[in-house]
Amino acid sequence: MICKAKTVLPLFILFSIGSINAQIDKKSDLFNTLKIKDSLLFEEGFNQCNLNQIEKLVVDDIEFYHDKDGITNSKQQFIDSLRAHLCLSGKNVTKRILDKASLEVFPLYQEGKLYGALQNGIHSFDQIKAKFSHIWLIENKEWKLSRVVSYDHHQEKNVTKSKFVQLSIADLNQYVGVFEFSSEFILTVRIKGNQLYGGSQGQEVAINCYDKHKFIDNEQSHDLEFIVDKKGIVTGLHMKGSGMEMTALKKS
């Protein structure tokens, strides 16, 4: 059976914000078990959009508290949200990277018996960094994710690029084309004047070359690297920014 007392959340918050020295050794079985669970949840589940894997790891009445996007309070709502926003095309464009050194685990006991654990850490989604606190509980001898607090979301400071390369029209022409990231997101690259522009859904921004096949938009929020084959022909485009990382094939 799983322990779901209403005192779990206050206890969780106390552990996550307090300066407590009761975290377990990072070589312990419990630490490694939950590290594996974290990998299954994010590497196989979230990053690969394997929603079946995520369903196996979370309780039915999961509560997810996000400092920007509000509260999710059921497994169905949690899975539906992932499917609708991150995995619409079947492939997650936002990859989660764990700061492995930040991971820590605090065991939770009731009358001397281990019933769960608090797992804290820091992770990033491209340029968005955040902290997380997870309560894992034992349900029928299996570890299940029960409560989540995801907070302190902020964009990491970028190194501003100020030196750009002025390319000839002939050089710019090799990048012109239509790039399909998904059926919902198609980027058209064209030349206006002597400047390269990228446009999608009626919006268009100038992109500036700062290195070989590498460009960045005027607001320096999206980094673009054109993929070139052995013959020097542009075949695709890799884009990072706004918490996303995705690759497109050149369609025309």
C-alpha positions in Angstrom: 0.0 0.0 0.0 1.0 3.6 -0.6 1.2 6.3 2.1 -0.8 9.3 1.0 -1.3 11.3 4.1 -2.0 15.0 3.7 1.1 15.7 5.7 3.3 14.5 2.8 3.3 17.8 0.9 4.2 20.0 3.9 6.9 17.5 4.8 8.1 17.5 1.2 8.4 21.3 1.2 10.2 21.3 4.5 12.8 18.9 3.2 13.2 20.7 -0.1 13.8 24.2 1.3 15.5 23.3 4.6 19.2 22.9 5.1 19.2 19.2 6.1 22.2 17.0 6.2 20.3 13.7 6.1 20.8 12.9 2.4 22.0 9.4 1.7 25.3 8.4 0.3 25.4 8.7 -3.5 26.8 5.1 -3.7 23.9 3.6 -1.8 21.4 1.3 -3.3 18.5 3.7 -2.7 20.3 6.6 -4.4 21.1 4.5 -7.4 17.6 3.0 -7.6 16.0 6.5 -7.8 18.7 7.7 -10.2 17.6 4.9 -12.5 14.0 5.9 -12.0 14.9 9.4 -12.9 16.5 8.2 -16.1 13.5 6.0 -17.0 11.2 9.0 -16.4 13.2 11.5 -18.4 15.6 9.8 -20.8 13.3 7.1 -21.9 10.0 8.7 -21.1 10.1 12.4 -21.5 13.0 12.8 -24.0 11.8 10.0 -26.2 8.0 10.7 -25.8 7.5 7.2 -24.5 4.3 8.0 -22.6 3.8 4.4 -21.7 7.0 4.4 -19.7 5.9 7.5 -17.8 2.5 6.0 -17.1 4.2 3.1 -15.4 6.2 5.3 -13.1 3.6 7.7 -11.7 0.7 7.2 -9.3 -2.9 7.8 -10.5 -3.3 10.9 -8.3 0.0 12.5 -9.0 0.3 16.2 -8.1 2.6 18.4 -10.2 3.3 21.9 -9.1 4.9 24.1 -11.7 5.9 27.7 -10.9 5.0 28.9 -14.4 2.3 26.5 -15.6 0.2 25.8 -12.6 -1.1 22.6 -11.0 -1.7 19.1 -12.6 -3.4 16.7 -10.2 -4.0 13.4 -12.0 -2.0 11.0 -14.1 -4.5 11.4 -17.0 -4.1 15.2 -17.0 -0.3 14.8 -16.8 -0.1 12.4 -19.7 -2.6 14.4 -21.8 -0.6 17.6 -21.3 2.6 15.9 -22.4 0.9 14.5 -25.4 -0.8 17.8 -26.5 2.1 20.1 -25.9 5.5 18.3 -26.1 4.8 15.1 -28.0 2.2 16.2 -30.5 4.3 15.0 -33.4 5.5 11.9 -31.5 8.9 13.4 -31.0 9.8 15.7 -28.1 11.6 18.8 -29.3 12.6 19.8 -25.7 15.3 17.6 -24.3 15.9 17.4 -20.6 19.5 17.3 -19.3 20.2 16.4 -15.7 22.9 18.1 -13.7 24.1 14.8 -12.2 26.2 16.4 -9.5 23.0 18.2 -8.1 21.1 15.0 -7.5 20.4 14.2 -3.8 18.1 11.8 -2.0 16.5 11.9 1.4 14.8 8.7 2.7 11.3 9.0 4.3 10.3 6.7 7.2 7.2 5.9 9.1 7.6 4.1 12.4 11.1 3.1 11.3 9.9 1.6 7.9 11.0 3.1 4.6 7.9 4.2 2.7 9.4 6.7 0.2 12.1 9.2 -0.6 12.6 12.9 -1.6 14.8 13.4 -4.6 16.1 16.9 -5.4 18.1 18.1 -8.3 18.7 20.7 -11.1 18.0 20.1 -14.7 17.9 22.1 -18.0 15.8 22.2 -21.1 18.2 23.8 -23.6 18.6 27.3 -22.2 16.0 27.0 -19.5 17.3 25.8 -16.1 15.1 24.8 -13.1 15.1 23.0 -9.8 13.0 20.0 -9.1 11.8 18.1 -6.0 10.2 14.6 -6.4 8.5 12.5 -3.8 8.8 8.8 -4.7 6.6 6.4 -2.8 6.6 2.6 -2.6 3.5 1.1 -4.1 3.2 -2.7 -4.1 7.0 -2.9 -3.8 7.5 -0.6 -6.7 8.8 3.0 -6.6 6.2 5.4 -8.1 6.4 9.2 -8.5 3.7 10.8 -6.4 4.5 14.5 -5.9 6.5 17.0 -8.0 7.5 20.6 -7.5 9.2 22.2 -10.5 10.5 25.7 -9.7 13.0 28.4 -10.2 12.7 28.3 -14.0 14.9 30.8 -15.6 16.8 31.3 -18.8 20.6 30.9 -18.6 22.6 33.8 -19.7 23.8 33.6 -23.2 27.1 34.8 -24.5 26.1 37.6 -26.8 27.4 37.2 -30.3 28.4 40.6 -31.8 30.8 39.7 -34.6 28.9 38.6 -37.7 30.2 37.4 -41.1 28.9 39.4 -44.1 28.1 36.8 -46.8 27.7 37.4 -50.5 24.3 36.7 -52.2 25.8 33.6 -53.8 26.9 32.3 -50.4 23.5 33.1 -48.8 21.7 31.3 -51.7 22.9 27.9 -50.5 20.8 28.3 -47.3 17.5 29.3 -49.0 14.8 26.7 -48.8 11.9 25.1 -46.9 12.8 23.2 -43.7 10.3 20.9 -42.1 10.8 20.3 -38.4 7.4 18.7 -38.1 4.0 18.8 -39.9 3.1 21.7 -37.6 6.4 23.7 -37.9 7.9 24.5 -41.2 10.5 27.2 -41.6 11.1 29.1 -44.8 14.5 30.7 -45.3 14.8 33.4 -48.0 16.9 36.4 -48.9 15.7 40.0 -48.6 18.1 42.6 -49.8 21.4 41.2 -48.7 20.1 39.6 -45.5 18.9 36.0 -44.7 15.5 35.7 -43.1 13.6 32.8 -41.5 9.8 32.8 -41.5 7.0 30.6 -40.1 3.3 31.2 -39.6 3.4 34.7 -40.9 6.3 35.8 -38.7 9.8 36.5 -40.1 13.1 37.4 -38.5 16.5 38.3 -39.7 19.2 35.7 -39.1 22.9 36.6 -38.9 25.9 34.4 -39.7 28.5 34.2 -36.9 30.5 31.1 -38.1 30.6 28.6 -40.9 27.0 27.5 -41.5 26.0 28.9 -38.1 23.4 31.7 -37.7 21.5 33.4 -34.9 18.4 35.6 -35.0 18.4 39.3 -34.1 17.1 38.7 -30.6 19.8 36.0 -30.1 17.2 33.6 -28.8 17.5 30.9 -31.5 20.8 29.4 -32.7 20.6 27.8 -36.2 23.2 25.5 -37.7 22.7 24.3 -41.3 23.5 20.7 -42.0 25.7 20.2 -45.0 26.6 16.9 -46.7 30.0 15.8 -48.0 29.3 17.6 -51.3 28.7 20.9 -49.5 25.0 20.8 -50.1 22.6 22.0 -47.4 20.3 19.1 -46.4 18.9 20.2 -43.1 18.8 22.6 -40.2 19.4 22.2 -36.5 17.9 24.8 -34.2 18.2 25.5 -30.5 16.5 28.1 -28.3 13.5 28.9 -26.1 13.8 25.6 -24.3 13.7 23.6 -27.6 16.2 21.7 -29.7 15.1 20.3 -33.0 16.3 19.2 -36.4 14.6 19.7 -39.8 15.1 18.2 -43.2 15.3 20.5 -46.2 12.2 19.9 -48.3 13.0 22.2 -51.2 
